Amino acid sequence: MEASSPTSPISMNLELSKLQLTDSPVLQTTPKSLLSPEENMWSSLRNVDPNASKLPLEEIENSDCIPPPEDNSLSNEYVPVDSPALQTSEVLSSPTSSSRNIPIVPSSEFPGLSSSSATEATETPALDQTDFPSLCPSAPVITPVWNRAPPPAPTPIALPFPPEPTQDINFDESSNRKTMKRLSTGKKITLMTNCYLMTVKKTRVYYYDVKMKKEYTVNNQKRYDDLTAANKKDAKKKVDNKELNLRILQLVFRRLRLIDVPFAYDGCHNLHLLNPLEALIGRKKVKCCLEKEDLPQDMCQALFRQTVDSRIHVSLDLNTKAPFCQLDEIYKEGLDEGATPCRNVIQLILLQPAKNGDFFILPQNQIFEKSKFRTTEGQKFELSDLVKVGIKASVKVGEGENDEKGIPFICLDHCKSNFFLEGPLTSVQDYLPINFESQTSCRNLLKGLEVIPTYSNIRMKIVDFSPDSLEKKEFKETNSDERKFVWDDAARLAKKKKSEFNKNYKVAHLSFGSAKKSYFFPIENIRLVPYQKMSPHHITPPTPSIPQERIQESRRIAEKAGILKSNNLTKKFGITVSNEPIEVTGWKLEIPQILYAGPNNKPHRVFMDSESASWNPSGKFVAPASVKKIHILYTESQKNKNLQGAVEAFKKDLITESASLWTKIPDKQITIEKLDVDFRGNSFEGILTAKLEKLSIDTYVIYIDEKRDNPSHGVVKMVERKKGRMIQHIAIDEALKRMKSKSTPQFILMKMNVKLGGLNHRVIMNGNISHLWGEASNTLIISYDVCHSSGARTYTKGEPTDEPSVVGFGFNGLRLPEQVIGDFALQDSRQEQVDCEILMKKTQWMVNLYRENRKTFPANIVILRDGVSEGQYKMTQNKELNAILRGIHGAMKTRQMTLERPKFAYIIATKRHANRLFVNDLDTITNTSPMTAVDTGIVRKGGDEVIFVSHHPLGGTAQPIMLNTLHNEIFESHDQLISFIGALCCTHQRSASIISLPETIFTADAYAKRGAELFETYSRCVRTRKEKLPMREGGKPDWARITEDLCYQTSPFATKCMV
C-alpha cells in the first residue's frame, strides 16, 4: 500500500468532507496520480452543487423507485397521528398494488444445477427446477405513529458490477482517526474482574526449534512421520500427540542430564530455555536418536504398530530469526502488534506446570483436571458425569488505571463442557441419541473422534462409517486379491465369538496418523480415548455457573495448576502472579426507555426494569404490518398424538394476545389443517410445496412439528425461500407445551410482525446520539460475521469439505432507521477473511437500498465486525474495510451525485474473549447491572477498547461485549459510543428485553447460520440427485452462483427480515 503524498491533503481528512468537482483547487492544480488514495476514491463523486445533501427533485422523479399508490388507504407513507387512517382496526394491502413491488428474481429455483435433473425428481416437486412465483407476497401497509413522511417501499435492485479498482487507503497512516473521550456519564461503580496482575522481570529466554521424526520400516520400505509439524508445508497441520512429544523431550533431557533445567514447551516445535544449550552442555545444538527399546511400553504401542527398525529422531536448534527475547518487553507491546512472541512465551511458561501435573490442556488454553475424567466400565453414571469444569487462561496487556507503560495480567475464565466418557464406543448410546444401524446418525455424532482398538494402544481416528452392515462388509487383504469378511477377521483379532457382535451395526472406518488408508472396525472393537469434548449438536450444553461458583472454581483450578500459586518454574523465569483479582472503575449508564403505540396511536413510553433489563409490552406495535389470512399446519408423531386440541388452544391464545399487541385477528382469518408427513421418506418437501400452492398468495403459514426430533427446519426454510411464501416454524416442545405463559404467543406475534415488514417498538436512548440514532438520523449501520459450518456434520482438522464459510450481513436499509434486515453469501471453506468481491457487491446493494428508501445517501456509516481475534485486526482494517469503502464508492459513483463524503467508524464487536465483570458486595459476588461499561484498567493498552455489559443473563454469568474501535470519524466519546451500542442492543424486535449483542450483529450472525443451513439442505438435494455442485475453473465450487440461488437478495424477501 502506498502512503499519501507529503504534498497532498491527508488521507481521510475531515476538512475535505465537502467534495466539489468544478471549483476544487486540489483537482485543478494537482495531478490525479499525486492525490491521496482517499481523494482518488472520492474525486468522481464531486459535482457542481457543493451544498446539496439530498437528491435533486428531478433525480427523485426520474428514479426507478416505484411511485406510491394513488389510493390513500393503501399508501405506505406516514400520515399524521390524528388521521382517521390510524384509527382503523385493520389496513389490508391490495394484491394489485403489491404486484408492482416485484423484486428481481432468477428465472429458476436452482440454475446452478443441470437441467437434466428435472426429469429425475418427479416424485418430489419441491426439488424440481420450477420457476419462482411471478408474484411476491403482498407488501404490508406500515401504520406508524409518528408524523414523518419517508418515501414508499422500493423494489430490490440489481447489483452493478464493482467500480474500477481504486488505490487502497492505508489506515495505519491515516490522521483522521478521532480519539474518544473516556466514560464520564452515569453512576460510577467499582467492579471486580477475573484478571490477575502479573509482574515480569527482565529475563532473557532462548528460543529453540524442535524437530521430532518417527522412523519405521513397513514392507521393507523406510518411512518417516513428522511429529511436530516443523516443516513449512506442515505448519497448519494439527499435532495430536503433544503429550507424547513432551514425554519424548523429557527423555532427551534425561539423557543429556538436564533434569532440573527450567523450560517451556508447547508440544510442537517451540521450546524456550532460561539458559542456552551451549552454557548447559557445551553444544549449540542437539541431535539424538531414541530407539524403540528406549521408550516405555505404552509409548511404543502408541507410536509404532507392527513395525520393525523403529526409532525417534530429535533435534534442538537455536532459532536463527529470533534466538532469544526479553520477557519484560511485554510492557512495550504496541497496539497493532496483536499477541507478540513475548506474550506467547509468558503464557506458555504459566501453563507449563499444569502440563507436567494432573491436567489436560485443550486448544485455546483450556485446562481441565485429569482426575475428574472417568470411564463407563463397572460403574453407574449420571448425565452430570459428562460435565467437566475447567479454566481458560489468556495473557493480555492492559493500560492500567494510571500506568503509562501498561500492566500485564492473566485472565482466568471459568469454562464448563460435556465430555465423552472413556470406555467402549458402544457406551455412547447410554447418553447420546445414536442409532448404530444408521450411517447418517453415526456420521453426525461420532465422526472425528479419537479411538483405540480394544486389543492395542494404537491411537486412531474415525473418518467415516460404511453404508454396509457388519454382516455384509468385506475387505481386500493387503497385497492380495482375496476378499474377507470384516466380521470374521475382527472376531479373530479381538478373540471374541461372532455372536458377541451386532451384525446390523455399521462398520467404522479408522485412520492412523497421516496415512490416507482407512481400516474397518466393528463398533464393539473400539474404545474412546479420554478428554474429548462434545459439541452442542451432540447434547445440550451444561447450565452456566453463577458468578460466585465461577470465581471459586476458577481460583481453585488455577491454584492447583500453579498459575495463582508460587512455583519454582515461574520464579526462575521472573514471573509473579497476584492472588487477588484486579478491581476497575466502571460506569452504569441510565436504562433507556421503550416506545409503543398507545391510545389513539400516540407514543406510549414503557419503563424498563433496571436490574432484569426487561419490560412489559404495554402497548401496540408502533408500525403494525397487515395480514389477511393465517393458516396453521401441524404434524403428529408417535411421541405427540392428538394435537388438535393443543393447536386450537394455541390459536385462541394467539387471537387473545393479538388484541393487546396488534390489531385483533378475527377467528375466521386463522385456519388449521393437519399435514400427514412421513419424515422417514423423501416426500416432505413435495407435500409442503403442494400445500403452499393451494393456498392464496397472501396467506401467512405457521408450521408446527417436533423440530428437535427431525431435520425439517432446513427443508421448511428452503421451501420458504424457493417458493417466496412466508412460513414461521414452531416446535411443539418449544411452544405448545408452554402456552400458560404469555411469552410464547407474544414472541410469535413479534416475529410475525417483523417478518411481514412491521416494527414492534422503538428505543429512546439518553445521550447526544440523535444524529446517529432514531427517526431523525441518517446513519447506515452495517454488521457482518462469518459462520464456518452448519453443525450438521463434524469435520476433522484438514479434512476436505464441500461445506463453505458463510458471511452474514445485517443492516438498517429500510424506511424506518430501526428496521434491520440482512442477507448472506458463501465463500471458500474455513476462510475467516471475507472475500473482497463479496464485500463490494453486498455493500453496493446495501447502500443502494438505503438510498432508495431514504432518498439520500447516509451521512454516517458505522461498520461492526464480529468474530475476529487481535491478530486479525490489521487484516480486517486494511483489506475488508477497503473493500467496503470501494463498494460504497461504487454505489455513489453510479448516481454521480453531489454530496458530503460519509464519515466512517469501523469497530470490532465480539463476545469471543475471556473478560468478565462482577460486583463484590461483602464477599457476595454477583453479576454487574445491565448497561455497565469499563474503559480503563483491563482494556487493551494503546487501543480504543471498551468492555460493555448490556444485558441481564437468563442464567449464569453475563458475557460482556468487547468493542475495539479501529477507525473513527464519528464518535466523540465512549459515552456516545456506548449509548449507540446500547440502543442497538435494545432494538431486538423479537423480545422484550435487552440482548447481549447489537441487533445488526445478531441479525448478521443469524443470516450466516441460515445460509449454512440452506446450503446443507441444498447440497443434500444435490447428493440425492447424484449430481455435483456447480463448479468454477480450478475445480472449486462456484460459490457466487450458489449464493445467487440461495440468498435473500435475489428473492421476494430482499426487504424483509427472515431470521
BELPELIN-V806644 format. One line per field, one symbol per residue. phi: phi as a letter, one per 20 degrees, with the letter a starting at -180 (. if undefined). psi: psi as a letter, one per 40 degrees, with the letter a starting at -180 (. if undefined). burial: 1 if it has 16 or more other C-alpha atoms within 10 Angstrom, else 0. A space follows every 10 residues. Layout:
phi=???
psi=???
burial=???
This chain:
phi=.eefffeegf gmfffdfeec efdfffffdd gffeffgffg fdffefbfdf dfddffgfff fefeffffff fffdfeffcg fefgfeeffb cdeegfffff eeffcffcfc ffefffffee cfecgfdfee ffgfceggff eedfddebcf fffeegdfff fgffgdffee ffdfeefeee ffgbdoeecd cedddcfddc efcecedded cccedbcclm cfccdeedle fffdgeffee dfffffffff fffffemdfd ffbccendcd cccfcfggfe cmcfbccbcd fgfeefffff ffecefdcld adeccccfff fcfbbeffff fdgefeemff gfffffffff efgffedecd degmledcff feebdeemce cdffffecdb cddbebddem fcdfencebd dddfccbecf efqgffffff cceddfedff ffffdcfnfe ccffdbdfec cfdacffefg fdfdbdfflb efdceggfff fffelceffe defeffdedd dclefefdde cfffdcceef mdeedgfebf gfffefgffg ffffffffff eneecgbfff ffemdcdfed ffdcecceef ffddddeegl megcedeeff eelcbeferd gfcfedcebc dedbcdbffc dlegffffff fffffffffe ecffefgfed dcbedecdff edefgfffff fffeeffeee ddddbeffdb effffgfffg ffemcfcdec effecfecff efffffffff fffffeoece bcdddfoecf fdbofeecce ddcbbcddaf nfcddefmff beeeededcc bddefegefd caabbdbgfl dfffgfffff fffgfffffg ffeelaefec cdddddnceg fdgffffedf ffffffffff fffgeleeae ffeccccecb debdfcccdd dlmdecffff mdccccmeff fmdddcdcde ddffandfef edddeebbcd eebfgfffff fffffeeged bdbfeecggf fgffffffff ffffffffff ffffeldcfg ddfnnegeff ffgffdfefe cfdfdcedc
psi=iiiiideiii hfhdeedhhi ddehddddeh iddeiidddd dedeeiadge eheiiidddd deieihiiid hdeeieiiii deiddeeidh hhihdddeed fhihiieidg eeiieeedee fdegddeifi iiiehiihhi hhgieigigi iihiiiiihi iiiihihihg ddeheehhhi iihehahhih iiifihiihh ighhhhhihh hhhhhihhfe hhihhheefd ideedehhhe fddddddddd dddddeffde hhihheebeh hhidiidddd eeidihhihh ideeiidddd dddiagiifi ihhhihhhhd dgdiihdeed eehideeahi dddddddddd eddddeafih hiiffhhihd eeiiieheii iiddedhiha ihhhhihiei dfhdeihiih hhhhihihii hhaiddeded eigiheehdd dddddeheih iiieeifhhi hheiiidiid dehiihihfi ehhihddddd dddefiidee iheeiihihi ihbeheiiih hideehihii fhiiidedih iihiiidddd dddddddddd eedehhiddd ddefhhhieh ihiihihhih hiiihahaif fihhhhhihd defiihggai hdghiihdih hhhiiiaddg ifeddddddd dddddddddd dahhhideeh iihhhhhhee afeddddddd ddeeiidehh hhhhagdeei fddddddddd ddefhhhhhh ideecdefed iedddddddd dddddeeahd iihhhiiged edhadeighh hhiiihheie edihiihehi iehiihhiih igeadhdehh aaaiiiiiif hdhhhddddd dddddddddd dddefiiidi hhhhhifiid eedddddecd dddddddddd dddddfihii hiiihhhhhi egiehihihh hfehhiiiii fhihficeih heaghhhhhd ihidiahhhi hhhhhdhhed hdiddddddd dddddeehef ifihieiidd dddddddddd dddddddddd ddddefaiih iiieeiigdd ddddddiedf iefdfihe.
burial=0011000011 1100000011 1000001000 0000111111 1111111001 0011100000 0000100110 0001111110 1000110001 1110101101 1110100111 1110001000 0001111110 0110111111 1111110000 1111111010 0110001111 1001011111 0110000000 1111111101 0011111111 1111110000 0000011111 0000000010 1110110110 1100000000 0111111111 1111111000 0000010001 0100100011 1111100001 1111111100 0001101111 1010010110 0110111111 1111100011 1000011110 0011110000 0000111111 1111111111 1000111111 1111111111 1111101100 0001011111 1111111111 1111001111 1111111111 1011000000 0000011011 1000000000 1110111111 1110000111 1111111111 1011000100 0001111101 1011101101 1111000011 0011111110 1111011111 1111111100 1111111101 0011101111 1111111111 1111110000 0010001001 1011111100 1110100001 0000101000 0011111110 0100001111 1111111000 0111111111 1111111111 1100110010 0001111111 1111111111 1111111010 0111100111 1111111111 1011100000 0011111111 1111111111 1111111111 0111111111 1111111111 1111111111 1111111100 0011011111 1111111111 1110001111 1111111111 1001111111 0000111111 1111111111 1111111111 1110011111 1111111111 1011111111 1111111111 1111111111 1111111111 1111111110 0100000011 0000001111 1111111111 111111111
